[in-house]
Amino acid sequence: LVTFMTSGPALALALERVGHTIVGCESSETVRGFISARRVPYIEDGVPELLAQTSIEVAYLPRVVAHADIIFVVVQTPHAPEFEGSTPLPATRRDFDYTALVAACRDLSAEVDRQGRAPIVCIVSTVLPGTVRRFVRPVLSPRVRLVYNPSFIAMGVALADYTDPEFVLLGGDDAEALDTVTQMYHSLVPQSAPVARTS
């Protein structure tokens, strides 16, 4: 599963390019239309060329959970407009908005329980330290093997950032899940890119 919001198509296409079968899930009909039409309405180096020849299937959550070994959750975690980065920060700080991320994880977890599967779920969304423990883990079934896998990408060059990162960061408490995701990354990134693992 790769949800097709901003950086989602780049990750999905990068994984497909190295031989992984991708089934994407997207609740927005508008975004589903972009993928079905094989074009995105923003500039992202390399994505149009790969999107033109993709075999990615866009499906609903039950199909994704039924067929995925690793489910990547790439849901936006927006910040308030006053934190856009080009003006001085306000005196009062505010965290990202995790509403969509928590809802997506809750829906995913319910489907995992309904099907009785135990997939690896990689949270890629941008969050502050402690967020997964405080907000995400509490809504997940014990069946879910959770890995936090933040991406350090820049819009416009996300495909290159996914395929040639300075390093890959994985966080989790399930050693087997971390091993599986590490192996998956060895198929995607150069061997020179270290994989750092933490709790």
N, C-alpha and C positions, 0 to 999 in steps of 0.2 A: 504494500500500500504506500503510495506517495500522494498526499493531498496536493492538488495542483494550484497552490497559491504562491505567487512570486517565485521563490526558488525551487518549488516542487518539480516543475517540468525539467529543470536542469539536472536535478538529482536522478529523476526517473530515467531520463535519456542517457545520462552517464552510465547508470547501471545496466540499461538495456544494451548499450554499445559494447560492453564487455561480456555479454552473453546471458545476463539474467533476464528472466521473464517477468514483466511488470504488469500488474493490474492496479490501476489507479482508482482512487475514490475521491469524488468531489461533489459537495452538496449544491454548489452554485451552478445553476443551469447556464449562466453566462460563461463561466470558466469552462464547463464541460463543452460548450460550443466552440471555444477557442481550440481545445485539444482535438475535437472531432473535425474541425475545419483545417487542422494542421498548421495553425498560425497563432502567434501570440501578439497582443497589441502593445508590446514594449520591446525595447532593444536588449537583446541578450546574445552575446557572441556565441556562435556555434549552434544555438538552439534551433533556429529556423531550418537549417540544413538537416539536422537529425530528426526534427519533427516531421519533415516532409516525407521521410521514409520509415517512420516508426510503426511498430506493430503493437504498441501499448494499448491495452484494453481499458476503457473507462467503465467502471461497474459500480454497483452499490455495495455497501458494507458487508452483507452476508456472503457474497461471492469472494470478496477480498479475504475475509477471515477463514473461509473454507479452504482457500488455496495458498495462502501466504505462509512462508516459513519465518520471514522477518517483515514486520510491518513498520514502516517509517511514518511518523506523524510529523508533518510539516505544516503546522497551523499558525497563522499569524498571531502575534502577541503585540498589538499596537501600543504606542505610547500616546499620551495626551499631546495635542497640537503645540503646546508651549514648550515641549521637550524635543523639538524638531532638529536641534543641533546647530543651528546657524545664529541663534540669538543667545545672550547670556541666560544661564539657568535661573529659574525663579528661586526664591528663598526656600519654598516648600518643595520637598522632593516627593516623587510619586513613582510607584512601581509600574511595570508593564501591565496591560489588561490581559488577564489569563482566562477570561470568560469562555472564549471559543476553544481554547486548548483543553480546559477542564471538561467542557461539554463533549468534545470529540473523544476524549479518553473515557468518559463515562459511557458513551454510546458504544465505543469499541469494546469495552470491558463487558457490557451486557451481552453483546453478540458472542464474545469469546465464551462466556458462561453458557449461553443458549446452545452453542455448538459443542461444548465440552472439549475445546482445543486448548493448547498451551503455547501460543506463538511468542516469539521474541518481539517486543514492541520497543522501537527506538524513538525517543522523543528528540526531534531535531530543532524544534522551536526555540527561539531566544528567550531565556528566562534568567533571573538573578539567582545566585547561590541560595540553596535552601528551598526553592520553589517546588521542585519535584517532590521533596519529602513532605512539604506542608500541604500542597494542593493537588498534586497529580497522584501520588501513591495512595492516598486515602480513598480515591474513587475507583481504583483498579482491583479487579479480582485477584486472589492469590494465584490463579492460573497464569496470569500474565508474567512473563519473564522480562523485566524492565531493564532497559539500558538508556542512559542519557547520552546523546551523541550530538553535541552542539556543532553547528557548521560555522566556519569563519570565512564567510563569502562576502563579496561585494556585488551589488546589483550591476548587471551589464557583463560581468565576467564570471558568473557563478559556475558555469560549466567547467572552466579552467580551474577555478578554486576547488571544486569537488574532486577533480581528477589529478591535480598536482598540488596538494596542500603542503604547508610547512610541516604539519603534523596532524594526526587524527586523535581526538580526545573521546574516550569512552568512560562512562561512569556506571557502576552497577554492583550488585552484591551476588549475582549469579555467575559463577566462574565459567560454567559451560556456555551460557548466553554470550558472555564477553568473548570467549574463544571463537564462537561461531561468527559473531559480528567482525572480529579481527580477521578471520579467514576471508570473509566477504570483502573487506577493505583491501586485502592483499591482491584481490582480483581487479581492483579499481584504481589503486594509487601506486606510484613507483615504490619499489622496495626501500628506497632511500628515505621515504616519509615515515618517521617513527609513529607508532601507535602507543599513546600514553593511556594508562588505565588507572582509575581511581574508584573509590567507593561511591 
